[in-house]
Amino acid sequence: MNHRSLAFRLAVWYAVLMSLTFALVGAGIFYGLTQYVRSSLGDSLRRRSVQVEQILAQSPSDVTDAAIAESINTRVAPEFNNRFVRVTRAPASLVYRSGAPTDRSFEPLGVPPFGGVWPLKSVTRSTVTAQGLRLILSTTPLVTASGQYLIELGTSLEPIETLQQRLLALLGLLLPALVTCASGGGYLLVNWALRPVDRMSQTAAHMSLRNLEARLPVSPTGDALERLSLALNQLLARLRDSLQTSRRFLADASHELRTPLTIIKGELQEIVGKQILHGEVRDRLGSVLEEVARLENLVAGLLVLSRLDAGEVQGDWADLDLAELTLSTAEQMRLMAEDRGIQIDTQALIPIVIRGDRARLKQVIVNLLANAIRFTPRGGMVTLRSSQSSLYSVLEVCDTGIGIPAAALPHVFDRFFRVDEARSREDGGAGLGLSIAKSICSAHGAQLQVDSEVGKGSCFCLMFPRLPKAVIQRAAQALRSEHANDGDTDLTGGESVLVALRPRSLF
Amino acid sequence: MRLLIVEDDPKLAEFVARGLRAELYAVDLAADGREGQNYINSYEYDLLILDLMLPFVSGSELLRRVRQSHPSLPVLILTARDTIEEKVRHFEAGADDYLTKPFDFAELVVRVKALLRRTPIERTDVLLFSDLELNRLTREVRRGDQRIELTGKEYALLEYLLSSPCRVFSRAMILEHVWDQSFEGVTNIVDVYVRHLRRKVDDCFPVKLIHTVRGVGYCVRDSESAIAPDLQ
């Protein structure tokens, strides 16, 4: 269980609030019930006390203590009612004391005599017997013709205490059960309530910049969740629009640059070719032409990128051995490497068959190899390796070059990013090579990753997911029926299927 | 030989026309599709150079009409659109060649000449320039009486340079003919191979044959011969 999750924190809050509420309610019940039982017991004692008062008040002034005792025993019968009765005449002579009650709940002799000043009116108090039992006593003063009396009427508090204990036990049992139910239920409830958000985040996670057509599921609940999904969908639409605008701008701009570039290049080439210029002028024009060539490469690179961005994967997709393509490309570039005193090791290339566009994949290999050669000092080594696991076909291009600083690693595939401005400028690199390689890989559903250590070298790793044939076939069928509905019938092979599969299933 | 260029960018049209006139072709210019149509209907042309994005009548539409009225007129498409799909579409619509901007003028001349060649010229088996000799049958290269051993790519490079002595070949043209476009912009592969070729062909000889024209490319010439006429 995640201790920082919303559901967990809410459940804890529920538990705390429930415990507090329950404790307050429990205390209220406990106090209220105790008070009620005590006061009703006090009332019943006072009613008996009134009977004793009547006996005393009706007695003649010369009545004997025995006659009083006789009347009380007959009319009040304290022993049978489990009551304690004691009548004291002022100043301190005991007139009557009831005997042991039938239920033996207390010992009358153990009840301490009334101490202190006699009260002016009837009061209820508790006292403790010599045996440690608690009694409730109603004490009433009375003045009659025969003298001044103090009537004490009491009973054991034990039934009330038993009630209190039972109530406490009940509350003590109920509290944890209730809190557990509340917090557990709360946890489940929050999780359930958050499930649409979960679905939204899952859909969002499967989106990429190439796949901005997908929308989050909207549950028509009319609440904050619906508003959230609608707002996010609107945001996605705006994102797609602005991305399309910028891509179109990139494509248009690089397109429009081509005609002026042709003229500049043509005119300059003509002048330089005439050989009427000499020395410095010729050299400077040559230098301008070199810049024109760079501009040309840049425009071409941007166009390639804008096409890949737009999801155009051209050319023929076919099954091909990437290792064989790598080997033949490496052979073509071997002289370039040897020219710089760099060895290319192709020993570890084993056949890996993938599906893709041969020309574009070759571009990836050329870019990676050129990069490796460019950034490896004389005497270094570029190693090409291929391997296959159950999930991926992997091609690695590793060098013993200058490496890439850790801070720059996340940016090496960014457009126009250069680790070392001065050095790359000198080489004429436009800073688009790796970005193009990455885009081509993405268009193939492959990943291009880099690992590097400064001073030791870099390793670029190309990973093609190996799709089970069944998956491709199923997707092909689904796609065919989808397109049949659109009235589009020119879809023929697995290659288009893989292209269509790419955004949804591979990322 | 009379050529028509239909291109709406006046500077580019003028530049191409000037270069082709220097090659001794008669060149007409049309600035839009409608004007181009009128020219084609009025005169007899040997070659049509056609831009695709034109006002009034698009290049694709003009190509379609030309194919109906003049089935045998060679058409070279000159455009900034370089996707494979575009190329295939226009070849299917009847274009004979396709050149993408920004192009090298030398490349344009080579293609124009190839299109205007009514009958295929005989391929010479031996290319000879100065005292350098390349035999296409035996793949033997000699300079004077000395035999030069070349690797496959070096041979292909020299063969390409020798195919038109005194013409400057740009790196892009060399890449496209000897390698493929994957290497463009990323590598200095052409320079490396030219350096190696020079080491074998020129280093031991007083007269250097392979020359660099800075900013443009490479050409084969000796010190006396002027640069190719199409660049003058």
Boltz contact constraints between the chains, C-beta under 6 A:
constraints:
  - contact:
      token1: [A, 255]
      token2: [B, 80]
      max_distance: 6.0
  - contact:
      token1: [A, 258]
      token2: [B, 80]
      max_distance: 6.0
  - contact:
      token1: [A, 258]
      token2: [B, 101]
      max_distance: 6.0
  - contact:
      token1: [A, 258]
      token2: [B, 102]
      max_distance: 6.0
  - contact:
      token1: [A, 259]
      token2: [B, 9]
      max_distance: 6.0
  - contact:
      token1: [A, 259]
      token2: [B, 12]
      max_distance: 6.0
  - contact:
      token1: [A, 259]
      token2: [B, 101]
      max_distance: 6.0
  - contact:
      token1: [A, 261]
      token2: [B, 102]
      max_distance: 6.0
  - contact:
      token1: [A, 262]
      token2: [B, 101]
      max_distance: 6.0
  - contact:
      token1: [A, 262]
      token2: [B, 102]
      max_distance: 6.0
  - contact:
      token1: [A, 263]
      token2: [B, 11]
      max_distance: 6.0
  - contact:
      token1: [A, 263]
      token2: [B, 12]
      max_distance: 6.0
  - contact:
      token1: [A, 263]
      token2: [B, 15]
      max_distance: 6.0
  - contact:
      token1: [A, 265]
      token2: [B, 102]
      max_distance: 6.0
  - contact:
      token1: [A, 266]
      token2: [B, 15]
      max_distance: 6.0
  - contact:
      token1: [A, 266]
      token2: [B, 105]
      max_distance: 6.0
  - contact:
      token1: [A, 269]
      token2: [B, 216]
      max_distance: 6.0
  - contact:
      token1: [A, 272]
      token2: [B, 216]
      max_distance: 6.0
  - contact:
      token1: [A, 273]
      token2: [B, 168]
      max_distance: 6.0
  - contact:
      token1: [A, 273]
      token2: [B, 227]
      max_distance: 6.0
  - contact:
      token1: [A, 273]
      token2: [B, 231]
      max_distance: 6.0
  - contact:
      token1: [A, 275]
      token2: [B, 227]
      max_distance: 6.0
  - contact:
      token1: [A, 286]
      token2: [B, 214]
      max_distance: 6.0
  - contact:
      token1: [A, 286]
      token2: [B, 215]
      max_distance: 6.0
  - contact:
      token1: [A, 289]
      token2: [B, 215]
      max_distance: 6.0
  - contact:
      token1: [A, 290]
      token2: [B, 215]
      max_distance: 6.0
  - contact:
      token1: [A, 296]
      token2: [B, 102]
      max_distance: 6.0
  - contact:
      token1: [A, 297]
      token2: [B, 185]
      max_distance: 6.0
  - contact:
      token1: [A, 314]
      token2: [B, 84]
      max_distance: 6.0
  - contact:
      token1: [A, 315]
      token2: [B, 84]
      max_distance: 6.0
  - contact:
      token1: [A, 335]
      token2: [B, 192]
      max_distance: 6.0
  - contact:
      token1: [A, 336]
      token2: [B, 189]
      max_distance: 6.0
  - contact:
      token1: [A, 336]
      token2: [B, 192]
      max_distance: 6.0
  - contact:
      token1: [A, 339]
      token2: [B, 192]
      max_distance: 6.0
  - contact:
      token1: [A, 362]
      token2: [B, 182]
      max_distance: 6.0
  - contact:
      token1: [A, 363]
      token2: [B, 182]
      max_distance: 6.0
  - contact:
      token1: [A, 366]
      token2: [B, 182]
      max_distance: 6.0
  - contact:
      token1: [A, 366]
      token2: [B, 183]
      max_distance: 6.0
  - contact:
      token1: [A, 366]
      token2: [B, 186]
      max_distance: 6.0
  - contact:
      token1: [A, 367]
      token2: [B, 186]
      max_distance: 6.0
  - contact:
      token1: [A, 370]
      token2: [B, 186]
      max_distance: 6.0
  - contact:
      token1: [A, 370]
      token2: [B, 187]
      max_distance: 6.0
  - contact:
      token1: [A, 433]
      token2: [B, 186]
      max_distance: 6.0
